[in-house]
Amino acid sequence: MREKNKLSERQRAILKFMEHYVENFGFPPTIREIGEATNIKSTSVVNYNLNKLVQSGHLARLNRKSRGIRLTSQIPVGVREPSNSKRVYLLGEIVAGQPIAIPEDIAHHPDPESALDVPPALLGGLDAAEVFALRVKGDSMIDAMIQDGDIVLFRKQLTAQNGDMVAVWLDERSETTLKYFFREGERVRLQPAHPTMQPIMVAAAHCHVQGRVLSVIRTLG
């Protein structure tokens, strides 16, 4: 049995924050966000209390899943993932910062073992076959609530409207990046969501949209 009266004041505060956060966003907060919300400065102290909540049955760690930790109140007894979850392929990493070279195009054939179990609510009504996932590296989209380590779900598409957040392939550099898209004549401005970072300007003919952002899964850790 899970009894909140046996938890410390700090653990109750963490649990309350997580409940409100998951209700609002649909995915768990980061350790840093938990610490900021509960006035705990040390991430190791946050981790300690999360482990205590796992031991007491209030939280569950789902190893090798897209969400590292969950409220047990949201997990049916005996079920580790919702039965109606959809399989989406994690195709690799995308850089939210200055673009870097990647070994191959993000559209490569997916590894069956890279599939994630994703709640249908995160797919925006799309079939899972129309969606792919990439893990974010870097923090240039931090003001768009996308952080290093997050998993972003994309709708597969080759075009974008101004203001769309997209994954783009820059063929002259053999690089991929995650930015806001703005067409400006024969050029494209790839705008970061970071106060100190400058946009990337590229010729439209060499900027290839791969997908538009649907939703973000925040991993805890």
Stockholm file with secondary structure:
# STOCKHOLM 1.0

chainA/1-221         MREKNKLSERQRAILKFMEHYVENFGFPPTIREIGEATNIKSTSVVNYNLNKLVQSGHLARLNRKSRGIRLTSQIPVGVREPSNSKRVYLLGEIVAGQPIAIPEDIAHHPDPESALDVPPALLGGLDAAEVFALRVKGDSMIDAMIQDGDIVLFRKQLTAQNGDMVAVWLDERSETTLKYFFREGERVRLQPAHPTMQPIMVAAAHCHVQGRVLSVIRTLG
#=GR chainA/1-221 SS CCCGGGSCHHHHHHHHHHHHHHHHHSSCCCHHHHHHHHTCCCHHHHHHHHHHHHHTTSEEECTTSSSSEEEGGGSCTTCSSCTTCEEEEEEEEEESSSCEECSSCTTSCCCGGGEEEECGGGGTTCCGGGEEEEEEESSTTGGGTCCTTCEEEEEECSCCCTTCEEEEEETTTTEEEEEEEEEETTEEEEECSSTTCCCEEEEGGGEEEEEEEEEEECCCC
#=GC SS_cons         CCCGGGSCHHHHHHHHHHHHHHHHHSSCCCHHHHHHHHTCCCHHHHHHHHHHHHHTTSEEECTTSSSSEEEGGGSCTTCSSCTTCEEEEEEEEEESSSCEECSSCTTSCCCGGGEEEECGGGGTTCCGGGEEEEEEESSTTGGGTCCTTCEEEEEECSCCCTTCEEEEEETTTTEEEEEEEEEETTEEEEECSSTTCCCEEEEGGGEEEEEEEEEEECCCC
//
